[in-house]
Amino acid sequence: MDYETPLFFRVMEYADAADRDVVDMVSGNPDWEPPEALRDGLREYADLEPDRFQYPPSEGLLELREEIAARRGVDAEQVIVTNGAGEANYLAMARALERDSGNEILLTDPVYPYYPGKTTMLGGTQRFVATEDDGQLDPAAVRAAASEETAAIVVTTPNNPTGAVYPAETMRELVAVAEAYDAILISDEVYDHYDLSGAFASALETDSAHRIVTNAFSKSMAITGVRVGYTILPPELVDDAKSRHMLVNVATTRPGQYAVLNALRETGPDYYERNRERLRERVTTFTDALEAAGAEYTRPDGSFYVMARFDGYPGTLANVERLIDEGGVAGMPGEAFGDSRTAWLRFALVTPRVEEAAERLATYFD
Ligand SMILES: Cc1ncc(COP(=O)(O)O)c(C=O)c1O
């Protein structure tokens, strides 16, 4: 079967090997601090009894599942703690395909590239629905693409790479489309704490047996390396997903779960607000420079990413490599995200050197 190594790795390897200083804006690894209580939890863990170094319950520590369930307004039985949002998406997509209600997964274009990769890996087929120029998704377009073959519709809000945040009405209608075709809406909400618009609406707001929500602490707590996420499934779908999680992973990291639980309990809203404020400042710095450089660009309502289009410089891998060598800035080629943004480059605002990167781009494209 043909599933490719994600382009991210190739670009990061190329940037690392470059002969000059490069500002890395390739992947979504936050450069800011995790909550203090996360560090405290990890430190405490080192001194716990040997039994805490053994298998946790496969579906996750009960107290963490209860904490997540209380925050999200669901039953703890519906929560599986996963190896990040990556595994949560895998479980959700596999669960949708194994229902024998179609073999097709509807994805957006542009798309977070791991979804088509997982679809192929799971033996599903993919169909893309184009988003609007501003990244919004028209539920009527999704309805037009849906059919009896549709097993799942996978969306991301706030969106990577467009920065769009879908309003509550869009989320409601997407659930309705899933219901109409006996499919599953899978809503990946891993950037929910980076909603800069205030318009974010979780798919959980629409109660349905046809929607699965995936999420993680990777971005919200700036801990992509700790690997703690979760998925919330309707009661009818949860048991088989738990079995798959157990057979693939046994369980996910116990120290990580402990530290995340500690951080959830001890961290106030100011931590998340500070992170959003930093991001807002970076968006302004970066887009001001893009404006000055005469580029077309997106201003994200959420997530970490800005897409930019420079005249005569399409978003190919070759141009990304050229920009690393000649401009000293590493981004992602737009072509990695589907057919609709091949003219664009994507930059992740997760470096303290956003201003320097912006200046380098302005000089290079002058
Ligand atoms: C839309 C989206 N979903 C999932 C992930 C992966 O999340 P995790 O690190 O929690 O597996 C990312 C990471 O960039 C992402 O952008």
The ligand as a MOL file (V3000), in Angstrom:
LIG
                    3D

  0  0  0     0  0            999 V3000
M  V30 BEGIN CTAB
M  V30 COUNTS 16 16 0 0 0
M  V30 BEGIN ATOM
M  V30 1 C -5.1840 19.4860 12.9120 0
M  V30 2 C -4.2350 18.6790 13.7260 0
M  V30 3 N -4.6550 17.5320 14.2820 0
M  V30 4 C -3.8230 16.7550 15.0020 0
M  V30 5 C -2.5020 17.1180 15.2120 0
M  V30 6 C -1.6220 16.1990 15.9970 0
M  V30 7 O -1.8410 16.3860 17.3610 0
M  V30 8 P -1.0620 15.5090 18.4450 0
M  V30 9 O 0.3280 16.0360 18.5320 0
M  V30 10 O -1.8380 15.7300 19.7030 0
M  V30 11 O -1.1070 14.0920 17.9930 0
M  V30 12 C -2.0200 18.3220 14.6740 0
M  V30 13 C -0.6110 18.7030 14.8440 0
M  V30 14 O -0.0960 19.6020 14.2420 0
M  V30 15 C -2.9170 19.1050 13.8970 0
M  V30 16 O -2.5040 20.2480 13.3310 0
M  V30 END ATOM
M  V30 BEGIN BOND
M  V30 1 1 1 2
M  V30 2 1 2 3
M  V30 3 2 2 15
M  V30 4 2 3 4
M  V30 5 1 4 5
M  V30 6 1 5 6
M  V30 7 2 5 12
M  V30 8 1 6 7
M  V30 9 1 7 8
M  V30 10 2 8 9
M  V30 11 1 8 10
M  V30 12 1 8 11
M  V30 13 1 12 13
M  V30 14 1 12 15
M  V30 15 2 13 14
M  V30 16 1 15 16
M  V30 END BOND
M  V30 END CTAB
M  END
